[in-house]
Each structure stands twice: as C-alpha cells, then as structure tokens.
Amino acid sequence: MAVRPKSPDFILFFAVIALLSFGVVMVYSSSAVSAYVNFDDSYYFLKRQLIWVTLGVTVMLVTLNVDYHVWRKFAKPTLLLTIVLLILVPGFGKVVNGARRWLGFGSLYLQPSEIAKLSMVLYSSASLARNQEKISSFIKGVVPQLLILLVIFGLILKEPDLGTALAIGGTVFILLFTAGARLSHLTSLGLVGVTGIIAAILLEPYRLKRLLAFNDPWADPLNTGYHIIQSLYALGSGGLFGVGLGRSREKFLYLPEPHTDFIFAILGEELGFIGTVTVILLFFLFAWRGFKIAISAPDIYGSLLAAGLTTMIIMQALMNIAVVTASMPVTGIPLPFISFGGSALIFTLLGVGILLNISRYIHDK
C-alpha cells in the first residue's frame, strides 16, 4: 500500500520564508544607494529580487509536491548537463568582477556552478544509495564519488570560484560520512583535501594575498584588506540594536558588494547584534529541521538527499558569515535566501522544495 504524503515540515517552511523576508528587506536597504548611482533607480535591485523570489517560491511549491524519488532518474542527466555548462564557461562565459562564471545572453544569465551544487547532491545521493554495500571499500565506494567531484571541483576552480568548489567538496564529504564510509578513509581524504586547498591558494597570487590580508587586513587597508576592514566597521557600528533600518553608512559606496557577498555586514550595521543573531538562529532552525528530516526519512536515498541539501545550504551560510566576520579569508559566496541573486536563489529554493517533499514521508514529525 502506497504511503500517503503528510503535510510538509511547517517549521522548516517558516524558517525559509522568514529568511527570504529578511533578504528582500536587506537587498533593498543595502542596494538603494548603488542602484541610484549606477541605474538612476533606487528600486533597481529590489524589483529584480522580488521577481527572483516569486519564481523561486513557485519552483519550491512545485517541487514540494513532486515525489522526491523522481529525482533519482534525473541525477545523471543533470550532472552531465552541469559538466557541459561548466566546460562552456571558460570560452563563452561573461566576466564579472574578474571571474568568468556566467552563461547567457542579453539580460538573462545563470551560474552553472549553482546548478552544480544541486546536481552533485542529486548524483551523490542516488549513487551512494544504490551502492550502499560498497561504501566500506575505498576503491569501489569512495573513489567513484571522488572522480566526479574532482571534475566538478576543477571546472569550478578554473572560473575561479574556490568558495563554491569548497562548499561542494564539503557537502560530498558529509554525504560519504552519512552513507557510512570508513573514518580512516575520510581522515585520509581530509588531509589530502587540506593539502590541495593550500596548494590552490599558494599557486594563485590573489588567493595568497587574500590569505595574508585575512591574517592582517590593516597591513594593506586600501587593497587586499579593504573588504574585511569595511565589513568589520559595519558590524562594529551596529552595536546591540543597530543604527536603524535603512541608515547604514557603509552602503554609501564604502563596502563593496553590499547587497550580495557582504549583505550580512549591512544587516549587522542596521539591525545590530539582535538582527544578526536572529538570522543565525533561523539558519540553526533550518539545520535542525533539515537534519531531522534526514534522520527520519523512510529510505537511505531520502536520508542522503535531505542531508546533502541541508548541508549544502548551511555550509554556504557558515562560509559567508565567516568571511563577513573575518573568521576566514574572503571568498565570493552569497548568503542563502538573503543575498541578491537569481540562479542561486532559484536553485536553492528548488532544493528546499525537494527537502520539504521528503518531510512529507518521514516516520515521525
């Protein structure tokens, strides 16, 4: 007898809607000045964000009602499409802020790396669930995942986009752990991964400069340390309750990318410690419900898929907040649900819709 779907996880849904609401308000507040200066329209980014949010929520509501098992059939085709798109980026991609990450034409562009986040979770979840009995073997269980990961990782690193590559790598690592890979294998992978990251930093002068700036941003306050210093000024100015919504000073062209990568700094300046803690607690709420769904899913595929989707979103949030608070070197990765963006928001909400669908089949809410 087929299991009748229940209502989706309301707490998870509430956390997502609350974060999206924070995002819409903060995108307008943080972007109004630069939008007026560059486009003569203070509402330029707000209007676009509202379109993306509407499309993203629609996609989420659709996938919420699609049985998550359907996605197993799309795992390989989606992965192949992702690889093709990533291969096209170096030759046909649009350069933005020195990085070639976008494909499209006219005013319609998307980041293939955003598709890669979702496609890797779909593929790894399906593959690990199908080969569960092989996971204890390094050659048969772990290596196949690593080979695919290395292809995706290398293509994204070439853009260059180390932050997204690390988020995908970390998510696959968690999926291997969740699937039951041996700790000795994971430890070895971790050591090799750290070595590779260090090499990637040392081989690229701009990454090395960012690392040195992270260690002492005031050594080069007008260049490599500028982002971190301005971000800390914003957070420090906010105090406990903030300077007031819409009253940020850093958004007056002092802090770069105030509505994308560094939107959390403007949020902290305007809404203070109370505002930043509220957003962090909403992400904790998302993580709690997401991993609860993973634990309670009716099958291994559902568990891995829920764990992968939750990890991917939370890892990006942690990385973004760590960068803004000078807890790790600067890397361009948006804050999920809150930063301005189209393809990132839509594919994130597509993943949330899948996660909510899994919650409709869990054993115990």
N, C-alpha and C positions, 0 to 999 in steps of 0.2 A: 504494500500500500504506500503510495507516494506521501511524503511529508508535506503537510500544508504549511506554507510560509506564514510566519508570525509578523507582527508589526516590527519595523526596524528599530534599532537602538536609538531611543529618543535623546539620551544624554549626549551621545556622540554627535547626533544631528544638531543639537543645541550648541555644542562647542564650535562646530564648523560655522554655523550661522552667526554666532557671536564674533568669531574671528573675522569673518567676511565683513561684518558690520564695522568693526574696528578698522578694517582695511579700507573700506570706501571712505570713511571719515578722514582717515590719516592720509590717504592718497590725495584727496582734495587739499587738505591743510598743508601738506608738505610740498605740493607741486604748484600751488597757485601762483607763487612769485615767478618761478622759472617758466611756467606756462604763459604768463602775461608777457614776460620779456622776450621769449622765443616765438610765440604764436599769437600774441596780442589777444589772448583769450584765457582768463584765469581758470575757466572750467574745462580746458582742453583735455587734460589727463583724466579728470573726473568723468566726463562724458564717455570716454573710451573705456574706463574701468567699469562703469555701470553696464556697458554693453557686454564686456567680458564676463562680469559676474552673472548677468542674466543668462548668457549662453552656457556658462559653466554650471550654474544651478540646474538648468534644464537638462544638461547632459547627466548630472548627478541623479536627478529624479528618474531619468530613463534607465540608467544602469542599475539603480536601486531595485528596479522591477524586472531585471534580467537575471535569470538563474546563473549564479557565478560559475557553474560547471561549463557553461557555454564558452567561457574564455579559454579553456584548455585547447579548443580547436584553433584558436587564433594566436596561440603562443608562438609557434614557429613562423607563420607568415608575418606577424607583426615584428618579430626580431629581424627577419630578412629585410623587410621594408626599412627598418631603422638603420641597418648596416648600409644599405644602398644610399639612403639620405645622408648619412654621415660621410660616406665616401664622396658624395657630390659637394659637400660643404667647402672643402679647400679650393675647388675650381670655380664654383658658382655662388658661393655664399656672400652675403653682404657683410662688410666690415663695420662694426660699431665699437667705438672706444678701443680700437686697436686689435680687436678679436673678431675672427670670421666665424660666426656661429649661426647665422640666419639664412634661411632659404625662402624664396618667394618672389613676388613681383608687385610693382605698384605700391600700394599701402598695405598689402597682405603678406605678412611674413610669419614664419614659425621657426622655433628652435628644435632641430632634430634631437638634440640632447635631452629635451623634455620628454619626447616620445621614448627615448632610450631608457629613462628612469622607469617608466611603466612597463615597457616591453621586457626589460630584464627581470622584473619581478614576476611577470606573467610566465616567461620562459623558465626561469629557475624553479618557480613553484611547481609547474607542471612536470618538469624534468626530474626534480628531486622526489616528487610524489610517485612518479612512475618507476623510478629506480631505487626505491626505498631500501631494498635488500642489499644494494651495492654501496651504500653510503659509508660503511666502515672501511671500504677499500679505497686507498688513496688514488690508485690508477683508474679504477672503474667508476668510483663515486665522486671524487673531488676534482680530478684533472679535467673531465669534460666541462664542468662548470667554469673552471679557471681559463680554459682555452677561449670560450665565448667571452668571458669577462675581459680577458686581455685584448681581444679585438675591439670591443666597445670602449674600453678604457683608453687604448692607444689612439683611436679615432677622435675621441673627445679631447684628449690631452693635446692633440695636434691643433685644435682650434685657436688658441689654447683655452682650456677650461678645467683646471685642476680641481676646483671645488666640486663641480658636478661629477667628475670622474671618481673622486674620493667618496662622495655620497653613494654612488652606485656600488663601488667596491665594498664599502662598509655594509651596505644592505645585503649583498650576496654573502658576505662573511657571516652575518647574523642568520641568514637562511640556512647556510651549511650547519651552523650550530644548532638551529631549531630542528633540522632534519635528522640530527644525531651523528654528525661527523665526529671523529675522534679528536679529543683535546690536543693530543700530540701533533696531529695533522694541522689543526687550527693554529696552534702555537708557532709551528714552523712557517705557516703561511703569513702569520702576523709579523714575524721577524723579517721575512723576505719582503713583505709589503712596506714595512717601515724603511727598509734599505732602499727600495725602489723610489719611495717618496723623497727621501733625502737626495738620491741621485737626480731626480726630476727637478728638484729645487736648485741644486748646485750647477746643473747643466744649463739652466736658463738664468741669465744675469738679472732679469727683472724680478724673478721669484726670489733670488738670493737677496736682492735689495729690499724686498718686502719683509723677508725674514729678519734682516738686520734692523729694519725700521720697527718691526714688532718688538725687538729687544730694547731699542732706544729710539722712539719716534722723534724725540726732540733733538737728535743729532742731525736731522735733515728736515726741519719743520715745514719748509716750503715745497718739498718734493715728496719723497717716499714716505715721510711720516705725517704728511698733511691730513690724509683721510682719518687716521687714528686720532690725531690731536683734536680735530674739529668734532669728531664723534664724541670724544670724552668731554669736550667743552659743552656740547649739547646735553649729554646725560647729567653732567655735574650741575648745569644751570637749572635743571628741572627740580632738584631737591625732592622733598617728600610729595608735594601736591602738584608740581609743575608750574610753569609760568602762565598757563591758561591755553585752552584750545584755540589754535589759530595765531598764537602770539609768539611763535618761535622766532628767534633772531638768526639762528644758523641756516634756516632755509632761504635767507636773503643772499643766495649765491656764495655762501661760505662753505657749507658742507656739500661735497659732490654727491650725486645720485641720492638726493634726499627722499625721493618717492619710490626708489627701488631697493638697492642693496643696503642703504643706511636709513631706511624709514623708521626702524626701531629707535634710532637715536633721536629723531624728531619727536616720536611718540613719548620718549622719556623726558625730553625737554618740555613738552607741552602738558603732559599728564603726570609727570613726575614718577617717583618710585611706586606710587599706588597704581598708576597706569601700566607700568612695565610688569609689575608683579601680577596684575590681573591677566595680562596676555600670557605670561608664562604659565600661570595656573590653568588657563584654558588649554594650552598645549599639553600640560600634565593630564588634564581631564581627557583630552583626545587620546593620549598614550594609554591611559588606564583602560578606557573602553575598548580601544583597538586591540590591545594585547589580551584583554578578557575575551573578546570575540575569537581571537586566535586560539586561546586555550580551550574554549567551549565549542569550537567548530565541529561539525559532525564527521569530518573526514580529514585525512592528513593534507590533502590538497587545499581544503579550506583553511586549515591552520597555517600552512606555509604562506598562502596568498594573503591572509589577514596580517600575519606577522611581517611579511615583506612590505606591504602597503603602509602599515603603521610605521615601521622602521624608516622607510624612505622619507616620509613627511617629517617625522620627529628629528631625524638626523639633519635634514636641511635647516630646520628651525634652530637646532642647537648650534650648528655651524654659523648661521647668520648672526645669532645673538652673541656668540663667542667673538666673532670678528668685530662687531659694533662695540663690545665692551673691552676690546683689546686683550682678549683671552687667547686668541690665536691670530696668526698673520692674515692680512687682508686677502680675501679671495671672493670673487664675484658670484655670490649665490643668494637668491632672493629669499625673503621670509614668506613661507607658505601662507596663502589666504590673504595676506596683508599687503605685500609689495605690489606695485603696479606691474601689470604684465598680462599678456593674452594667452599664449600657448602654455605657459607654466601653470596658470590658474585653471585653464580648461582641463588639462591632463591630470592635474592634482585632484580636481573635483570628480573627474571620471573614476579615478582610483577610489575616492571616498564613496562614490555610488556603489562600486563593487564591494567595498568593505561593509557598507550598510546592508547590502543584499545578503552577505554571509551571516550578518547578525540576525536575519530573519529565520535562519535554520539552526541557530545554536540550541544546545540542550537546556541551558539554564540561564536566564537573564538576571 
